[in-house]
Amino acid sequence: GIFHHLITLPTYHTAALSTDNLAKEYFGEQGMLGYVAGVQRKEIRQGIACVKHQNMAGSDMGDDHKEYFAGEAALKAAGEDNTMNQFG
């Protein structure tokens, strides 16, 4: 009861507030920079694990598989063209 309430209430409101702020920036004048400056860079600086979402989802294993079959022509999630590096 109480423990569940303490966890879900702040999580719900934190998610709502951060989503609203991000949407205003992302769809406003800042565009993608609203995400990069307001979320991604903060995650990187604070060492938040989800910034490595591609690795956490197993993209590295998929990349290995693609590279095995397509060599250098493989379109991989990792590397210099991944989303982590596109907007940083």
C-alpha positions in Angstrom: 0.0 0.0 0.0 2.2 2.9 1.3 5.4 1.7 -0.4 3.6 1.2 -3.7 2.0 4.7 -3.4 5.3 6.4 -2.7 6.9 4.8 -5.7 4.1 5.2 -8.3 3.0 8.8 -7.4 6.4 10.5 -7.8 7.1 8.4 -10.9 3.8 9.3 -12.5 4.2 13.0 -11.8 7.9 13.1 -12.7 7.2 11.3 -16.0 4.3 13.7 -16.8 6.4 16.8 -16.0 9.5 15.8 -17.9 7.4 14.7 -20.9 5.6 18.0 -21.0 8.8 20.0 -20.8 10.5 17.9 -23.4 7.5 18.2 -25.8 7.5 22.0 -25.5 11.2 22.1 -26.3 11.3 19.4 -28.9 8.3 20.7 -30.9 9.3 24.3 -30.2 12.2 26.4 -31.3 14.9 24.1 -29.9 13.8 21.0 -31.8 16.2 18.0 -31.2 18.5 20.2 -29.2 15.7 20.2 -26.5 16.2 16.5 -26.2 20.0 16.6 -26.4 20.5 19.4 -23.9 17.6 18.6 -21.6 17.9 14.8 -21.5 20.7 13.1 -23.3 23.6 15.2 -22.0 22.3 15.1 -18.4 22.1 11.2 -18.6 25.6 11.1 -19.9 27.0 13.4 -17.2 25.1 11.5 -14.4 26.1 8.1 -15.7 22.5 7.0 -16.1 22.5 3.5 -17.6 19.6 4.0 -20.1 21.8 6.3 -22.1 23.3 3.0 -23.4 19.9 1.8 -24.6 21.2 0.4 -27.8 23.6 -1.9 -26.0 21.0 -2.8 -23.3 18.7 -3.9 -26.1 21.3 -6.2 -27.6 22.2 -4.0 -30.6 25.8 -5.0 -30.3 24.9 -8.7 -30.9 22.7 -7.6 -33.9 25.6 -5.5 -35.2 28.0 -8.5 -34.9 25.5 -10.6 -36.9 25.0 -7.9 -39.6 28.7 -7.4 -39.9 29.4 -11.1 -40.3 27.0 -11.3 -43.3 27.4 -7.8 -44.8 30.9 -6.8 -43.8 31.7 -3.1 -44.0 28.4 -2.4 -45.8 26.4 -3.4 -42.7 24.0 -0.8 -41.3 24.8 -1.0 -37.6 23.3 0.6 -34.6 26.7 1.3 -33.0 29.5 3.3 -34.4 30.0 6.9 -35.5 26.5 7.2 -37.1 24.4 5.9 -34.2 21.9 8.0 -32.4 24.2 8.5 -29.4 26.6 10.4 -31.7 24.2 12.0 -34.1 22.9 14.7 -31.8 25.6 15.0 -29.0 
